[in-house]
Amino acid sequence: MATGDTKTKWNGENGHTLPDSSPSKIKVELRYEGKTPAEEILATKSAKIRTLWQPSSDGDDNRLYYGDNLPVLASLLQNPDIKGRVRLVYIDPPFATNSVFKSRSQKDAYTDLLSGGEFIEFLRQRLILLRELLAEDGSIYLHLDSNMAFHIKVVMDEVFGGSNFRNFITRRKSNPKNYTRKTYGNVSDYILFYTKSDDYVWNRAYEPWTPEKVEKEYQYIEKETGRRYKKVPVHAPGTRNGETGKPWRGKEPPPGKHWQYPPSVLDEMDERGEIYWSPNGNPRRKIYLDQSQGVAVQDIWLDVRDAHNQNIKITGYPTEKPPELLKRIVEASSNPGDLVLDCFSGSGTTLAVASELGRNWIGIDNSREAIETTLKRFLVGLEPMGNYVEKPMSDKPTTLPLPIVIEPEIGDFTLFAVENSHSDIQQTVQEWQSNFV
Ligand SMILES: C[S@@+](CC[C@H](N)C(=O)[O-])C[C@H]1O[C@@H](n2cnc3c(N)ncnc32)[C@H](O)[C@@H]1O
């Protein structure tokens, strides 16, 4: 296992000095034809926007826009209540797949035909505007697959700064496939997580312990109490000149190490019975299972696959993401009352989850089918995937559904459209108005 010590750990210990690790002065940039200067992008003309529907109560906190996201983002930048106030952006743009997508009911949804430099520039322009919309303590998650994730990582470093890169999350998107191609099965996609600064909203996510993981990790049971625990060292790498470098209970810290806590704290732990003494007198700290919030989520997410059995509820919009995935992101990187933005909102997964978790939201999509699907979802929720397949229910697999996010009816939002496209969805709006009471 490679365990390089960071400079901060080494600094000042035993007089060790490491070469200067300040960021490289050689700037890394992605070059391609047609790369627009950032100032020009920031001067993008705002869209002319029409309000299509607004509930009588205050629907201003949540906004759904029909139209190209670039001029809509530019218009949001003109709004002082929104600019610099978005706590979280999640986007799941087209992935440069060279495909045309239809919904499960065979309606045209959207095209994904940009590639190479055109794709990169398309996304970069949006990222530059999104950066301006984000709050100083805000975060952005960008979902892509292996096609463009690596190019866009370089662009994200340019736009948000390499030091604001947090994670390159690998998500298992599907079950193993039987490939006929001579490659390994492609079951993953990626989420790039950046923040606007190093002081950002962060609520650590935990998964519940499984019995197997508990057995492996917390092997010991305290006789007196029956509590499960594991043993961890009470020392840490590096020597210290202060009290944590001195003997405790007559015992020196191991060579090259120091005690993790001052002797007074170690004494208190011992009094509470939290120190395990080995037969040859070495102390270790007991960490109890019942004090653990669960297993901290790492950067490989295996548990938030796209719908993979007929009972799982979906909207039927192509490439829709599971609510559980968005729940994890929204909970980790925003708090109730915060503003969450998705400018490739598709079937409205981010918006529905944000609403359920008490966040305000802005959604933008330029597909009529996406807006229709979102409105239907707001009204009637999701349907089991099996309902979209022309098979009698008796033929369908009976595997249990995942626990899904329950989506209550959503009506506290304003629906906007960019001028000239509003007439496309006039009928949809009328239907919504007549159904929403
Ligand atoms: C991968 S889908 C998003 C799916 C979504 N995450 C969900 O859970 O349903 C990408 C979406 O981006 C939208 N889109 C593509 N180009 C756009 C643009 N320039 N402006 C607004 N939306 C756009 C498409 O219409 C499509 O709905």
The ligand as an SDF file (V2000), in Angstrom:
LIG
                    3D

 27 29  0  0  0  0  0  0  0  0999 V2000
  -28.6320   13.1870  -19.1460 C   0  0  0  0  0  0  0  0  0  0  0  0
  -30.0590   14.1360  -19.2840 S   0  0  0  0  0  0  0  0  0  0  0  0
  -30.3630   14.6200  -17.6130 C   0  0  0  0  0  0  0  0  0  0  0  0
  -31.1450   13.5820  -16.8600 C   0  0  0  0  0  0  0  0  0  0  0  0
  -31.4790   14.0060  -15.4440 C   0  0  0  0  0  0  0  0  0  0  0  0
  -30.3220   14.0120  -14.5950 N   0  0  0  0  0  0  0  0  0  0  0  0
  -32.5440   13.1130  -14.8460 C   0  0  0  0  0  0  0  0  0  0  0  0
  -32.3270   12.5300  -13.7590 O   0  0  0  0  0  0  0  0  0  0  0  0
  -33.5910   12.9810  -15.4510 O   0  0  0  0  0  0  0  0  0  0  0  0
  -29.4320   15.5860  -20.0090 C   0  0  0  0  0  0  0  0  0  0  0  0
  -30.4530   16.6810  -20.1700 C   0  0  0  0  0  0  0  0  0  0  0  0
  -29.7980   17.8620  -20.6410 O   0  0  0  0  0  0  0  0  0  0  0  0
  -30.7200   18.5600  -21.4540 C   0  0  0  0  0  0  0  0  0  0  0  0
  -29.9670   19.5440  -22.2430 N   0  0  0  0  0  0  0  0  0  0  0  0
  -29.0520   19.3080  -23.2010 C   0  0  0  0  0  0  0  0  0  0  0  0
  -28.5740   20.4640  -23.7150 N   0  0  0  0  0  0  0  0  0  0  0  0
  -29.1960   21.4640  -23.0300 C   0  0  0  0  0  0  0  0  0  0  0  0
  -29.1270   22.8870  -23.0870 C   0  0  0  0  0  0  0  0  0  0  0  0
  -28.3150   23.5270  -23.9190 N   0  0  0  0  0  0  0  0  0  0  0  0
  -29.9190   23.5910  -22.2510 N   0  0  0  0  0  0  0  0  0  0  0  0
  -30.7510   22.9780  -21.3770 C   0  0  0  0  0  0  0  0  0  0  0  0
  -30.8480   21.6280  -21.2760 N   0  0  0  0  0  0  0  0  0  0  0  0
  -30.0810   20.8830  -22.0880 C   0  0  0  0  0  0  0  0  0  0  0  0
  -31.3880   17.4730  -22.2600 C   0  0  0  0  0  0  0  0  0  0  0  0
  -32.6190   17.8850  -22.7800 O   0  0  0  0  0  0  0  0  0  0  0  0
  -31.5220   16.3760  -21.2150 C   0  0  0  0  0  0  0  0  0  0  0  0
  -32.7850   16.4300  -20.6050 O   0  0  0  0  0  0  0  0  0  0  0  0
  1  2  1  0
  2  3  1  0
  2 10  1  0
  3  4  1  0
  4  5  1  0
  5  6  1  0
  5  7  1  0
  7  8  2  0
  7  9  1  0
 10 11  1  0
 11 12  1  0
 11 26  1  0
 12 13  1  0
 13 14  1  0
 13 24  1  0
 14 15  1  0
 14 23  1  0
 15 16  2  0
 16 17  1  0
 17 18  1  0
 17 23  2  0
 18 19  1  0
 18 20  2  0
 20 21  1  0
 21 22  2  0
 22 23  1  0
 24 25  1  0
 24 26  1  0
 26 27  1  0
M  CHG  2   2   1   9  -1
M  END
$$$$
